[in-house]
Amino acid sequence: MSAGSAAGGLPNRVGVLGGGRMGAGIAHAFLMAGTRVAVVERDADSASAARDRVLAAVEGSVLRGAAAPAPDHLVTTVDWDALRGCDLVVEAVPELPELKREALRRAEELLEPLAVLASNTSSLSIDGLAAALDRPGAFLGMHFFNPVPASALVEVVSGTATAASAVELVAGWVTALGKTPVVVRDSPGFASSRLGVLLGLEAVRMVEEGVASPEAIDAAMTLGYKHPVGPLRLTDIVGLDVRLDIADYLAAELGPRFEPPALLRRMVADGLLGRKSGHGFYDWSSGADGAAGDVSRVPEPPR
């Protein structure tokens, strides 16, 4: 399998389905590398918001010394025909299986046979998503990490039907982006989510049991194990609701060791979702970095 590539081994044109935080980050990564990017959103307001996110990230990169991409290299639209001619399309819609399957089916209809279709899912089965497609050999997982510009890793997930040539091609594109591809076979949670979620759930249980404060638990991992961010702060950044959905999925697939703690369920029910809601294990209402140690709204552990 081969697809068109620009100088430096990158695809000439990339489509991104969904322009939220992850989709905008993926678009930004390819755009700054010199690729033409089309972001497809569900409505005009969402497309406008996606453009603002991508351009804000571009502006930040330029201020740090990066070369500005050509203005016409970014298109944000509601028109799915913008995907025609893309060498790669990355789906980055919410983690709802049927929503993803529908988006992937619709994109596949517009792509040339040699184009690669990828999902940015962090945990859903690639084989399960591929079942909706006519060309599963050209489909795989391309799991970017949040925040995309700062993350050096992309998990390349090979499904049962994924062609080896597609895996090789995508791994090369990831390398050309300046990131490191880690190739894993399709399995619930892959490698990164399976390990990361398990650590995060145990950290939540420690808060629930009153073992230590979120700040102390995070400091133990950042200072003791050199993690760049603690598991509870990371849970806030990812979103407690997202973590809960992934944990429920992994518990169903892999067993009770992934059963979400009651504290996590209570916080989600109370709207304490982390950074996006302003409060989670930390208080994010006054700034982008979150107030260290401010956990006044975290429910009390059971006595």
Secondary structure, DSSP 8 states (H G I E B T S, - for coil): ----EETTTEESEEEEE--SHHHHHHHHHHHHTT-EEEEE-SSHHHHHHHHHHHHHHHHHHHHTT-----GGGEEEES-GGGGTT-SEEEE---S-HHHHHHHHHHHHTTS-TT-EEEE--SSS-HHHHHTT-S-GGGEEEEEE-SSTTT--EEEEEE-TT--HHHHHHHHHHHHHTT-EEEEEES-TTTTHHHHHHHHHHHHHHHHHTTSS-HHHHHHHHHHHS--SS-HHHHHHHH-HHHHHHHHHHHHHHH-GGG---HHHHHHHHTT--BTTTTBSSSB-TT-TT-BTT--TTS-----
